[in-house]
């Protein structure tokens, strides 16, 4: 079973940056990957996704601020988050797209002064 481990979250001031990492227990060659975020009481949002040829797509509210990237072997996905805003505060998770594996624990991002 594929295991996902997210890291890199933390507390940052508005306007700051974080780089999230997601390690996958195996290669992600041939698999689209994505970052999601899930705030309490809200539906999970697809924040960014990256195809096998590294084409990317972003949630409108993060365009120009977040950048998704990947390494196929070993499997890893990254999310560079710049110009962070308080509304970006929540738990971020990575997973395959569109057919997700079991979810990891995610990493908490808190943007606050």
N, C-alpha and C positions, 0 to 999 in steps of 0.2 A: 504494500500500500504506500502511495506517495505521501511523504511528509513535507510540510511547509513550515519554515521557521522565519518569522519576520523580526527585524530588529532596526534600530536607528531612531526610534521615536524619542520624544522627550518634551521638555518645556522650553519654549522659545518665545521671544518677544515679537510683537507684530513687526513685519518687515524682515524678519530673520529667515534663516534657511535650515533645512534638515535634509539628510539623504537617507532614505529608507532602503533596506536590503532584504531580500527574500531568498533564502536558500532552499533548493528543492532536492529531495533525496533521489537524484537520478538526473538524466539528461532531459532537457526540455526541447530538444531538437525536433522540429516539425510540429510544435504545439504553440498556439497563440497563448499569450499570457496577459494578465491584467492586474491592476491594483484597484481595490474597492475600498470604500469607507462606510462605516455603519454607526450612525449616531443613535443613542437610545431613543426609542419611540418613533424612529424613522425607518424608511426602507433603505436597504443597502444600495449604495450608489456605485456605479462603474465610473471610476475616476480617470483611468487611462488604460489603453490596451496596446499591445505591440504584436505584430504578426511575425511570421517566420522570416520574412525578408526585411524586418525592422520598420515596416510602415506603422505609424502611430496615429492614435485618435484620442481626443481628450474631452472630458466634461467641459462644457462652455465656461463654467466659472473658474476653471483652473488653467485654461489655455493661456500660453505665454508665461506662466509661472511655474508649472510642473513639467518635468521631462522624464519619460520612462525609457529604460534601456534594458538590455539583456545580455547574458552570456549563456550559450547553450550547453557547454561542457566545462566545468560542472554546471548544473542548472542553477541559474541565479537571475533575479529580476531586481531592478533598482528603480527608485523614484526620487529624483532630485526635486526638492520643493523649495522654491524661492518666493520672496515677497509674501510670506505667510500672513494670513489674516485670522482673527479670532474665529470666524465661521468655519475655518479648516479644522478646528478642534474636534477630534473623534478618534476612534480606533481604525487603523488602516490594515488591510489584509491583502495578500496576493493570492492568485489562484489561476488555474487554466481558464481559458475563454473559448467558446461560451459554456462548455460543459465542465463545471467545476469538480475538483476532487474534494475530499474531506477538508474542512477549513482548519487552518492553524489558529494560534491564539491571537495573532495580530500584534500590532505595536501602537501604543497610545501616543498621539500627537496632541499637545496642548499649546495653544498660542494665546499668550496672555501677558499683559504688562504688570 
